[in-house]
Amino acid sequence: MKATIKNFMGCASAEITADKIALILGLNGQGKTSSLLPIAAALRGGVPLGLQKTKAGMLVKTGSGSASVVLENETSKVAVSWPKCERRAEGADAPEASDIAVGAVKFPNMADKEKVELLRAILKCDPDEQDLCAALSEAGLSEKVQKIVWHNIEAEGWDASLDRAKEKGRSLKSQWSIVAGEAYGEKKAAAWFPTGWENDLECLSADTLENDVSLARADLEDKIANQAVGEDELARLQEKVDSLADAEKECNLAAEKVTETQKALKAAREARDKLPALPKYDLMCPHCGKPVAYQFGKLEAVKQTISAEEREKLEQQILDADNAVSKAEREHNAAKKDFILVDSSLQAIKKAKAELEAKQGKTVSAAEVDAARQEVKKAEARLSAFNKYHEALRIHNNAVENQQIINVLEPDGIRRRALEKGLADFNGRLECLCHLAGWSDVCVDGDMSVNYAGRPFVICSESEKFRSVVTLQIAIAEYDGSAAVVIDAADILDNRGRAGLLKLLSHMSYCSFVGMMASKPAATPSLKKLKIGRKYWVEAGNCEEVYND
């Protein structure tokens, strides 16, 4: 892998090739770090050192308009320019590396949650379906639930499935609170009984209790129907009944009047119908007033069938007959209205008689009716308590089952066990790397703390911390498939430690760019002679390959 750098910070020009290891040497302040940072930027992209993009101009060497780096292998290359911070990649396998591989992030300094997520990703140690089903089965959950949970994990991932389960848990607790009327608590819900609960309800069914309610309501309705009537009410009804004979007599008279007026109306209509009709003429002569007819285009006198005196008499008879019919109709209509009123009054009295007969002799007291009402309320309360108890219990059982799912999906659940298994393999690899380098073991504990030689990272010396960081950097780059690692300030190690680092890097499948302070180029062995790489000397911003020969 070859890196070509121009005008980046303190590095004016550099062409660095890493056959395996590129060791960059120089005194302090000569441009070693300025040679490594653009390589890291090419591998990762963006702006190194955590600078904002708007301040990328600070990365350009003073007096220059732009800075650039080109990183290339046999088949592809990556180019980055500043201050635009543009990164261009060519080829299917353009070299890339993780933040840890290029030294931008140090594993011991990461938050525990970030460490866990990183290790899970690179170690590929999430549980499989068999692991999940075994854990859920151990928690007492059915195969159906196991399949649903695994389906959600496949569709959404572990964290999203955990969030879904937690949201369901909050919903179930809210539902329980609505039913119970109080805040949910697991122990409280397991022993909760609603107001009105009686011990015998535990042995009954909803059908039985609903039947009890129906029977209580029917008994109440029967008692209401047979409730004793007060004396005043009976006296009122009796008074109405006493007028029944007079009402019936009056109704009969009214009926007779209707019949009588109906007969009179019939006779008047028959008398009217017997009268002959008056002769009708279409036209009358305007001169003599006699009837005429229009025939064959001229008016001709019409012979009259009756005399004027006979006509006048007939007209009077018809008028008198019509008046008699009208009078008979009015009298008949008035008779019918009177009958309707009298009959309505009679029907009301008969209804009062029937009501009186129905209420006489009833013996159910008001107290008995009230007692029946109380029995209905009691039956309804028992049914309500039964339903509330079983609904709350159902929701609680679902909440307990859902909590079991949460416990399994939690980072500290089955994933923790899988991570611990993967972590054991990871620590085994760290041990191999440390033995290869010839320094004490580095390991990551289950709580994500880093140890060196059995001591916590925070109390280690600076050189021991460096060994820890670099070992983890090399191992993680190996796991995540990074194309190269970038290691700076390796001069913190003594000669034995430096030799161990170079030996370790020479066994890696990727390239390494290492920066180290040295008083002169010959202060380190020839990597080319050892067939593990090349070394470069940086002075006044210029980087050139050097040899010990």
Secondary structure as UniProt FT lines:
FT   STRAND          2..8
FT   TURN            9..10
FT   STRAND          11..17
FT   STRAND          21..26
FT   TURN            28..29
FT   HELIX           32..44
FT   HELIX           48..50
FT   HELIX           53..59
FT   TURN            62..63
FT   STRAND          67..72
FT   STRAND          77..82
FT   TURN            83..85
FT   STRAND          86..90
FT   TURN            92..93
FT   TURN            99..103
FT   HELIX           107..109
FT   HELIX           112..123
FT   HELIX           129..138
FT   TURN            139..140
FT   HELIX           143..156
FT   HELIX           158..180
FT   HELIX           186..190
FT   TURN            195..196
FT   HELIX           199..203
FT   HELIX           206..225
FT   HELIX           231..242
FT   HELIX           244..274
FT   STRAND          283..284
FT   TURN            286..288
FT   STRAND          291..295
FT   TURN            296..297
FT   STRAND          298..301
FT   HELIX           308..359
FT   TURN            360..361
FT   HELIX           366..409
FT   TURN            411..413
FT   HELIX           414..437
FT   STRAND          442..444
FT   TURN            446..447
FT   STRAND          450..452
FT   TURN            453..454
FT   STRAND          455..456
FT   HELIX           457..459
FT   HELIX           462..480
FT   STRAND          484..487
FT   HELIX           490..492
FT   HELIX           495..506
FT   STRAND          511..517
FT   HELIX           521..523
FT   TURN            527..531
FT   STRAND          533..539
FT   TURN            540..541
FT   STRAND          542..546
//
